[in-house]
Amino acid sequence: MNSINLTGRLTADPETRSARATDVARFRLAIGRRRGREGEDRGAVYVDVVTFGGLARSCGEHLAKGRQVAVSGRLELDEWQTDGGERRSRHKVVADEVGFLDRRREDGESEQPA
């Protein structure tokens, strides 16, 4: 089974475009990690997310940098070769569902749910 569920905040506004007659939205999530045993901050993990169709349109219209979302989908691996001949790879989440967890205020800032 290939299933992943994540909760995090967008690091930037979603990038949207139309490709092959469908809409595509891409964004990156910052997912806070828990503190270690000694209390040290372990930083964040950054995950690329891609959505298609109506979900992509909705993400493009309603999401912005800093918004908190829950993402459910599957993990995929992108592989490519640079112009210099180096092989590169990167994991991404292809989202089936994106839940908007905080509200957007009229001034455009994110607001935590009450």
N, C-alpha and C positions, 0 to 999 in steps of 0.2 A: 504494500500500500504506500502511495506517495501522497502524503497529506501534511500540511504545515499550517499552524495558526500563530499569528504574531500580533503584538500590540506595541505601537510606538508612535513617534511624532515625525511628521514630514520635515525633511531638512531644507526643502525648497518647494516652490509651487510646482504642481505637476506639469510635465511637458506633454502636450497633446498634438496629435496629427491624424490625418486620414491615410490609410494604407490599404491597397487592394479592396476598396469599397467598404472598409470598416474603420471605425475610430479606434485609436490606440492612445492610452495615457500611461506615462512612466513617471514614477516617483521613487524617492529613497526614504526609507524609514530609519530613524535612530532609535535603537532599542536599548534602554538602560539596563545595565547588568547589576546584579546585587553585589553588595560589598563582600570582600573576602573575610576570612576568619579573623584576621588582625584588624579589620575595619577599613582596610585600604580601598579606595575607590578603583573599581576595575574598568571604568570608562564605559563606552557604549559600543554596540555592534551596529554596523550599517548594512542594510539589506535593500537591494533593488527590487522593485515591484512593477509588474506590467499588467494592465487591464485592457479588455477589448469591448467593442460594441457599445451598448447602452450604459454599461458600468463605466466604461472609459469616459463617455460624455458626462455622466454624473460626477465622476471624480474631477474632471476638468472644470466643471461649473462650480462645485461646492467646496473643493479642498484648496488649501493654501499652506504655505510654510507655517510650521508650528502646530497645525491641527493634529489631534490625536485620533488614530484609527485602529481598528482591529481588522486584520486581513486573514482570510482563509483561502488556501489554494494548494498548488503543487509546486515542488521544487524542480527547476530545470537547470541544465548546465549549458552555457554558451561557450564555444571554443572558436578561436580564430588565430590567424597568423599575422603579425605586424609586417610593415613594409621591410623591416630589417630582418625578417625571417624568424623572429621569436614566436614561439607558441604561447598563447595566452588563454586563460579560461576564467569564468566568473559564474557563480550561482545567482539565480534570480528566482523570485516567486511569481508565478502566473496566477493571479488572483481570480477566484470564482465569486468571492464576496468581499465587500469592504464596508465595514460599519463605522459610521461617523460618531465618535464618542464624546466630543465636546461641541458646544454650540458656537456659532460665529456671531459676534456682536455686530451692530450696525457700523462701527468704526473699523471693521475688518479684522480685529484681533480675536484670538480664540478665547473662549470662556469655559472654565471647568463646569461640568454638570453640578447642579445643586444637590 
